[in-house]
C-alpha cells in the first residue's frame, strides 16, 4: 500500500486537477463534462487512498469551512446551492448556507480539508460551464428559466460524477486496481481492500453527518420552486454529455 497521503500530496493533486480543467476551456459542454469527470476520477482515487491509509480518527479532521466559503452573495442563487450540495455529497462533505449579518449569505462546505478543497476546485470550474450551457440553450428566456435549467443540468452532471466513486469501488471489488497500486490484485486482496474501503467510507459519512448535526445546527432548507420544463431541459443536456470510459 502507498504511504499515507500528505498535505503536500494534496497540493500536488489539486494542481493536477486545475491543470486538467484548464485544458478544457472550450465552451463545448461535452468537453467540459469529460474534463470534470476525469478530474473527479483523480480526486476520488486520492480520497480512497487517503481513507485506507488514514491513521487518525475522521472526526478529528473535520472543519466547518466557514473561513473558505464557496460563494458570498447578498442572496445566493438556488442553482448554486444545488450544485454545491451535489459536489459536496460526491466528495464526502456537507454543503450549507450561513446568514452573515443582514446583507450577506455564505455558501460553505464542511468536511475534511482535502475533500473541501476538491469540491472548491470542481466548483470554480463548473459554475462557469453551467452558466455558458444555459445561455446557449436558453437565449431570450427569463431569469427563472435559466435558474431552473441550471438546477437540472447541475443535478444530472453531479449524478454522473458520483458514479466515478462507484466505478472505483467496483474496480477494487474485481481485484483489478487497489488504491496505491498500479498493478492488478488477487481476488482475496481485492475483497479485503473493498471491505476496509466500505468501512472507511461509512465511517466518513457518519462522522460528517454527526458533525453537521452537532456543530452546524443546520435547519431544513426551504423547498425550491422551479419550471419543470426548464429543469428537464437542463437534465437532458446533462445526460447527453459523454463521460470518458
N, C-alpha and C positions, 0 to 999 in steps of 0.2 A: 504494500500500500504506500502511496505517496506520503511525504511529510505533511503535517497539518498546514493548511493554507495560512499565510501570514498577512498582516496589513499591507506589506509591500506587494504580496501576491495579488491582493485585491486591487491595488492601484494599477498593476500591470494588466489585469483582466479588464478593468474599466477602460483603460487606454486602448486596448484591442477592440472593445465594443464600440467606442466612439469612432475609431478609425474605420471600422466596418460600416457603421451607419453613414459616415461621411462619404463613403464610396457610392452611396445610393442617393445622391442629391437630386436625381431626376424626379420630376413630379409624377412620373408614372407610378400609379398605386401598386401595380403588380411587383415592380422592383422594390418599392418601399416596404411592402409587407414581407417579401422574401428576405430582405436585409434584416428586418425586425425579428423574423423567425430565426435567422442564423445567429443574431445577437443573443436572443433568448436562449438558444441552444448552448452557446458558450457559457452564459450565466448559469444555466441550470446544471451543467456538468460541474462547474465550480462549486455551486451550492451543495450538490450531492456529495462531492468530495469532502467539503468542509464539515458537513454533518456527520459523515462516517469517521472523520479524523478528530472530531471535537473531543477535548478532554475537560471541558468546562460546562457547567450547567447552563442550559439555554437561557433560563430566566435571568441569569447574571449578565447576559449580553444584550438585553433588550433596552431600547430607549424610545421616548415618545416622538422624537424627530421634530419637535417644535422649533428648534433653532435653525432648521433647514426645510422650511415649507416648500412644497412643490409650486404653490401659487399663492399670491397675495392679491386680493381684489376688494373693491367696495362691495361687490356682490358676485360670488362665484358662479360661473356658468354651470348649468346642470350636466352638460355632456362631459365637462372636465372632471366633475365629481365621479361620474360613471366610469370614465377611463381610468382615473386614479384607483378607484376601488377594484377594478378588474386587474390592473397591473399589480396591485398590492397582493391580491389573492394568489395570483400566479407565482409570486415570489415570497410567499410565507409571511406577509405583512398585513397590517390593518390600516386602511385609509380613513381619515375622519376630518371634520371641519371644526374650526375654533373661531369664536367671535372675539376680536381684539378691539376693545373699546366700542365705540358706536359706529365706526366708519370702515372697519376692516374685517375681512374674513380670511382666515388662513386655511389652506388645504395641506394637511400633514400626513405623514406615513410613519406608523410605529412598527418597530421590528428590530432585527439585528442590523448593525451598521452596514455590513456588506450587502444585505438584502435591500435595505432602503436605498443605498447608492445605486444598486442595479435598477430599481424602479425609476429613480430620477434620470438615469441615462436613457432609458427607453422613453420615458415621459417627454423629455425635451424634444425628442425627435418625432415621436408620433403625433404630438399636438399639431405641429406644422403640417404633417401629411394629411391628417383628418380635416384640417381647415381647407387645404387645397382640394381634397376629394369632394367635399360638399359644394365648394364654389364651382367645381367642374360640372357636377350633376344637377345643381340647382340654381343656375343663372336666372336671376329675376325673381326667385322665390323669397318670401318674407323670412325674417329672422327666426320665427318659430319653426319654420320648415327646416332650416339649417340646423337648429338645435336638435330637433328630433332625428334628422338624418345622421348627425354625428353620434348621437346616442346609439342608434342601430349599428353603425359602422364600428364604433368602439367595442360594442358588445360582441359582434361577430369576430373581429380580429383578435380580441383578447381570448375569446373562447378557443380559438385555434392555437394561440400561443401557449395556452395552458396544456395543450396536447403534447408540447415538447417534453414536459416532465414525464408524462405517461410513456412516451416513446423511450426516454432514457431508462425509466424503470423497467420497461419491457426488455430492453437490451440486457439488463442485469439478470432478469428472470431467465432469459435464454442462455445466459452464460457466455455472451459474446463480448461484452465490454464491461469490465468492473471499474468503478471510479478510481482514478490514479494509475490506470494501466492502459497501455496501447495494444495489448495482446488479448486474445480470447482466453476465457477461463473455462474450467470444467464445470459440469452441472452442479456438483456439490458446492464448490466455491461460489458459483453464481447464486445459488439458493441461499447460502449463508449471508452473502452480501445483501441480497434482497430482503431477508428477514431483518437484518440490522438497519437497513435503509428505511424500511417501512416504520420501524420503531422510532427511528430518529425523526422522520417526517411527522409522525403522530405527536411526538414529544414537542416538536416545534409548534405545531398547530395548537396544542393545548396550552403551551406556555404563552403564546401570543394572545390567545383568547382570554386567559386569566389576566394578563397584563392589561388588556383593553378594558376588562370589566372592573378590575381593582384600581388601576392607576388613572385611567382616562375618564371614567364615569360617563361613557357615551350614552346618548339617548337615541331612541328610534327616530330615524330620519323621516321627513315628510314624503308623501307619495309624489311622484313626478307625473305631470300631465304632458302627454306627447301627441303628435299627429301620427296615427298608426301607419298611414301610407308612407310617410317620410321615414319612419323607423324601419319599415320593411325594405324600403329602397336602400337605406344605409346598410341593413343586414345583408341584403342581396349583393351589394357592392363588396362587402367584406367577405362573403362566402366565395365570390368568384376569384378572389386573389389567390393565385397559385403559390403554395409554400414549397420550399426546397425539400427534396427527399432526404 
